[in-house]
Amino acid sequence: MSGAPVTKNMVRLRGGRYLAGDDRFYPEEAPVIELDVAALWVDEHPVTNAEFRRFVKETGHVTVAEIAPSAEQFPEATPDQLQPGSLVFQPSTGPVPLDDWTRWGGWVPGADWRHPNGPRSTLHGLERHPVVHVGYEDAAAYAEWAGKELPTEAQWEYAARGGREHATYAWGEEFMPRGKVMANTWHGRFPWENLAPHGFAGTSPVGRFPPNGFGLFDVTGNVWEWTSTPWTDDRADRPLEPAPPVLHSCCAPGTALAEDDRRVTKGGSHLCAPSYCLRYRPAARQGHAVRSSTGHLGFRCVLALSE
């Protein structure tokens, strides 16, 4: 791993009890439950392209988006579909039904973390942007290399709330207090009209928007973030402990994952809009297939401590 101190660019949180979830929005966020979270260190921002590049250079890690799917796993796929790639946002030319994500999300061969918009794109100027097109196993491999771990949903939500008890947003109740843009989310009519009052049509450099009450950046919008918590349809029966370690390429073997396994993702992204995905809130949650990488999903790491 890198010679830098493990806790560099991390924020230490004391831990405590908080109200998780929300019963005012999407059904999977309910019920509201009281949880205890132990003290932990949290990355102050999502892992960046520059940070992930150091990991890959040292370990030789190959991400899921860089590996061609097998015909055994996807027997109905055509040969041209069985090649490395990832999902890339492609805005529509006008209004479309919002119940079909394929109207704006397309599989792009050659899209991966080094080529976020397809094979001809590069990371030039994006060094401080969150790394994207990473699967769950890629995030877990990075975390282990860094001497950290992926957060549980409870840890992530506690950190994202920033000490605000049951507030709608990480900063309070108003989406834009006094007209101020607080995060990189979609403004306008999704998926074709992006007004981008913050100046970003895609991901943004980490730390460009105000931190939350704990000093953490980008817990709202920019990119969704992986957690280690297996997906459940609501909070009533979700596991509160971290999932077992997974099998990945650079580190010690653990529990292998199946293609249809899902983990909870949190935080929303630059594609979240009130009309389509009002999930740029600490309580919001979404299930994501572990090997389905996209151009708006990244991660941050934590380090659990005892008080």
Secondary structure, 3 states (H helix, E strand, C coil): CCCCCCCCCEEEECCEEEEECCCCCCHHHCCCEEEEECCEEEECCCCEHHHHHHHHHHHCCCCHHHCCCCCCCCCCCCHHHCCCEEEEECCCCCCCCCCCHHHCEEEEECCECCECCCCCCCCCCCCCCECCCCCHHHHHHHHHHCCCECCCHHHHHHHHHCCCCCCCECCECCCCHHHCCCCECCCCCCCCCCCCCCCCCCCCCCCCCCCCCCCCCCCCECCEEEEEEECCCCCCCCCCCCCCCECCCCCCCCECCCCCCEEEEECCCCCCCCCCCCCCCCCCCEEEECCCCECCEECCCEEECCC
